[in-house]
Amino acid sequence: MPKEPTLGRLGMEARSVKFPDGSRGIILVKAGIPQDEADALAAQVWAERPEAGLPKG
């Protein structure tokens, strides 16, 4: 994994982020946003995820 953000298609870049449980991951964000905003987006995705093993509906 590169240390610097990686430019992708259509103005997006891959960012290494920290989720609320302390784990790390990679998300795609709009190119140029600050790291704290990328971490906030990761927290939002984390909060909105469905519970494991429960049916969607």
C-alpha positions as CSV (number, residue, x, y, z in Angstrom):
1,M,0.0,0.0,0.0
2,P,1.5,3.4,-1.0
3,K,2.0,5.9,1.8
4,E,0.6,8.7,-0.4
5,P,-3.0,8.9,-1.7
6,T,-3.3,7.1,-5.1
7,L,-5.1,9.0,-7.9
8,G,-7.8,7.0,-9.5
9,R,-10.4,7.5,-12.2
10,L,-12.6,10.6,-12.4
11,G,-11.1,12.6,-9.7
12,M,-11.1,9.9,-7.0
13,E,-8.3,8.6,-4.9
14,A,-7.8,5.6,-2.6
15,R,-7.2,6.6,1.1
16,S,-6.1,4.6,4.1
17,V,-8.5,5.3,6.9
18,K,-9.2,4.4,10.5
19,F,-12.6,3.0,11.4
20,P,-14.2,3.7,14.8
21,D,-13.2,0.2,16.1
22,G,-9.6,1.0,15.5
23,S,-9.3,-1.2,12.4
24,R,-7.8,0.3,9.2
25,G,-9.2,0.1,5.6
26,I,-9.1,1.7,2.2
27,I,-11.9,3.8,0.8
28,L,-12.3,5.9,-2.4
29,V,-12.9,9.6,-1.8
30,K,-13.0,12.7,-4.0
31,A,-9.4,13.7,-4.8
32,G,-7.9,16.4,-2.6
33,I,-10.1,16.1,0.5
34,P,-8.3,16.4,3.8
35,Q,-7.4,13.2,5.7
36,D,-9.7,14.1,8.6
37,E,-12.7,14.3,6.1
38,A,-11.7,10.9,4.7
39,D,-11.7,9.4,8.2
40,A,-15.1,11.1,8.9
41,L,-16.5,9.4,5.8
42,A,-15.2,6.1,6.9
43,A,-16.9,6.6,10.3
44,Q,-20.2,7.4,8.5
45,V,-19.9,4.2,6.3
46,W,-19.2,2.2,9.5
47,A,-22.2,3.7,11.3
48,E,-24.5,2.9,8.3
49,R,-23.4,-0.6,7.7
50,P,-26.0,-3.4,8.3
51,E,-25.4,-5.8,11.2
52,A,-23.7,-9.0,10.3
53,G,-26.0,-12.0,9.8
54,L,-29.3,-10.0,9.8
55,P,-31.5,-10.0,6.7
56,K,-31.8,-6.7,4.8
57,G,-35.2,-5.2,4.7
